[in-house]
Amino acid sequence: MDEPVLLADGRFVPMCQIQPGDALRHPSGGITRVTGVYPQGRLPLWRVRLADRRHIDVSGDHLWQVWRGDTYEVITTEE
């Protein structure tokens, strides 16, 4: 919950401070509004390494859009 999240105004805040209505910057440069915050308690995490050598720690139910063969598919981290 201490991971920094980029707000639309350019500031980084810890994930635990995000509230509904906050405007976040997403990787393609657009803005996304937070519609809800749903505490999940303590969950096991997976460290996922990205192609550009960054990493992100996510839960098993995190959704990913992946390219499989000739189509996109949405899978969870556990999958």
C-alpha positions as CSV (number, residue, x, y, z in Angstrom):
1,M,0.0,0.0,0.0
2,D,3.1,2.3,0.1
3,E,3.7,2.0,-3.7
4,P,3.6,5.5,-5.3
5,V,0.7,6.3,-7.7
6,L,0.9,9.1,-10.2
7,L,-1.9,11.6,-9.9
8,A,-3.1,13.6,-12.9
9,D,-1.5,16.7,-11.5
10,G,1.9,15.1,-11.6
11,R,2.3,14.3,-7.9
12,F,3.0,10.8,-6.6
13,V,1.1,9.6,-3.5
14,P,1.1,6.3,-1.7
15,M,-1.6,3.9,-2.9
16,C,-3.1,3.9,0.6
17,Q,-4.1,7.6,0.1
18,I,-6.1,7.1,-3.1
19,Q,-9.8,8.0,-2.7
20,P,-12.8,7.8,-5.0
21,G,-12.8,10.8,-7.3
22,D,-9.0,11.1,-7.5
23,A,-7.7,11.5,-11.0
24,L,-4.8,9.2,-11.9
25,R,-2.5,9.2,-14.9
26,H,-2.3,5.9,-16.7
27,P,0.6,4.6,-18.7
28,S,-0.6,5.8,-22.1
29,G,-0.8,9.4,-20.8
30,G,-4.6,9.6,-20.3
31,I,-6.4,10.3,-17.1
32,T,-8.6,7.8,-15.2
33,R,-10.9,8.6,-12.3
34,V,-11.0,6.3,-9.2
35,T,-14.6,5.1,-8.8
36,G,-14.2,3.1,-5.7
37,V,-11.7,1.7,-3.1
38,Y,-12.2,-1.8,-1.8
39,P,-9.8,-2.8,1.0
40,Q,-8.9,-6.5,0.5
41,G,-6.9,-7.1,3.7
42,R,-3.6,-8.8,3.5
43,L,-3.1,-10.8,0.3
44,P,-0.1,-12.8,-1.1
45,L,1.7,-10.8,-3.8
46,W,3.5,-11.7,-7.0
47,R,6.4,-9.6,-8.3
48,V,5.9,-9.2,-12.1
49,R,8.9,-8.0,-14.1
50,L,8.0,-5.9,-17.2
51,A,9.7,-5.9,-20.6
52,D,11.3,-2.5,-19.8
53,R,12.9,-4.0,-16.6
54,R,10.5,-2.3,-14.2
55,H,8.5,-4.4,-11.7
56,I,5.2,-4.3,-10.0
57,D,3.9,-6.2,-7.0
58,V,0.3,-7.4,-7.6
59,S,-2.2,-9.8,-6.1
60,G,-3.3,-13.0,-7.7
61,D,-6.6,-11.6,-9.0
62,H,-5.0,-8.6,-10.8
63,L,-6.2,-8.6,-14.4
64,W,-3.8,-8.4,-17.4
65,Q,-4.6,-8.0,-21.1
66,V,-2.1,-10.2,-22.9
67,W,-1.4,-11.1,-26.5
68,R,-1.8,-14.8,-27.2
69,G,-1.2,-16.0,-30.7
70,D,-3.4,-13.7,-32.8
71,T,-5.7,-12.3,-30.2
72,Y,-5.8,-10.5,-26.8
73,E,-7.0,-12.3,-23.8
74,V,-7.6,-11.1,-20.2
75,I,-6.0,-13.3,-17.5
76,T,-5.3,-13.0,-13.8
77,T,-1.8,-13.0,-12.3
78,E,-2.4,-16.5,-10.9
79,E,-3.2,-17.8,-14.4
